[in-house]
Amino acid sequence: MPPKINLEPYKDEILTWVEDGLLYNQVLSKISDVLGIQYSYASLKRLFTSWNISRNRKNRSPEVERIKSRIITFFLDNYNDSMIL
């Protein structure tokens, strides 16, 4: 088993790539090209999980979270479905 590579020193740079919307494979390419480090897909997923980063755009995008928050507010203010829509 190869030694575990610590990407903690590069966390800020990797987070910038994540904020730019790069997917797992794109981040792996950046890690390889820019940092010169070979990293596996599974290790990157575990690393993102430990950093509380989700690449599941369908459920975790900031826009979706804002919409959910607004709908919850409307619901709690007793708006009916047609008013919410």
matplotlib code that plots the C-alpha trace (Angstrom):
import matplotlib.pyplot as plt

x = [0.0, 1.5, 2.0, -0.8, -0.4, -1.4, -3.2, -3.9, -1.2, -3.0, -6.5, -7.0, -5.9, -8.1, -11.1, -10.7, -11.0, -14.1, -15.6, -14.9, -17.2, -14.6, -15.7, -13.7, -11.8, -11.0, -9.7, -7.6, -6.1, -5.3, -3.7, -1.6, -0.7, -0.3, 0.9, 2.6, 0.9, -0.8, -4.0, -6.8, -10.4, -11.5, -9.0, -10.2, -13.8, -12.8, -10.8, -13.8, -16.0, -13.6, -13.6, -17.4, -17.3, -20.0, -19.8, -23.4, -24.6, -28.2, -28.8, -26.0, -25.6, -25.9, -28.8, -30.8, -30.1, -31.4, -34.5, -35.2, -34.8, -37.2, -39.8, -39.5, -40.0, -43.1, -44.5, -44.0, -45.7, -48.8, -48.5, -50.5, -48.9, -50.2, -48.8, -45.4, -45.3]
y = [0.0, 3.4, 5.9, 8.3, 11.7, 14.7, 17.3, 19.5, 22.1, 22.5, 22.7, 26.4, 25.9, 22.8, 24.6, 27.3, 24.7, 23.3, 26.8, 27.2, 24.2, 21.6, 17.9, 15.1, 14.2, 17.8, 18.3, 15.2, 16.5, 19.8, 18.0, 16.1, 19.0, 21.8, 20.1, 17.1, 14.6, 11.4, 10.9, 8.4, 9.1, 7.2, 9.0, 12.4, 11.5, 10.5, 13.7, 15.8, 14.0, 14.7, 18.4, 18.4, 19.1, 17.6, 17.4, 16.4, 19.4, 18.2, 18.5, 20.7, 23.7, 27.1, 28.1, 25.0, 25.6, 29.2, 28.1, 25.4, 28.0, 30.4, 27.7, 26.7, 30.3, 30.6, 27.4, 28.5, 31.8, 29.7, 30.5, 28.1, 26.3, 28.7, 31.6, 29.9, 29.2]
z = [0.0, -1.0, 1.8, 2.5, 1.0, 3.2, 1.1, 4.1, 3.2, -0.2, 1.2, 0.4, -3.2, -3.6, -2.0, -4.6, -7.4, -5.7, -5.5, -9.2, -9.8, -10.7, -10.5, -8.9, -12.1, -12.8, -9.3, -9.6, -12.9, -11.1, -8.2, -10.7, -13.0, -10.5, -7.4, -9.0, -6.7, -7.9, -5.9, -6.4, -7.0, -3.9, -1.7, -3.0, -2.2, 1.4, 1.7, 0.6, 3.0, 5.8, 4.8, 4.5, 0.8, -1.4, -5.2, -5.4, -7.3, -7.4, -3.7, -2.3, -4.5, -2.6, -4.9, -4.0, -0.3, -0.6, -2.4, 0.3, 3.0, 1.3, 0.8, 4.5, 5.5, 3.4, 4.7, 8.3, 7.5, 6.4, 2.7, 0.6, -2.4, -5.0, -3.0, -2.7, -6.4]

ax = plt.figure().add_subplot(projection="3d")
ax.plot(x, y, z, "-o")
ax.set_aspect("equal")
plt.show()
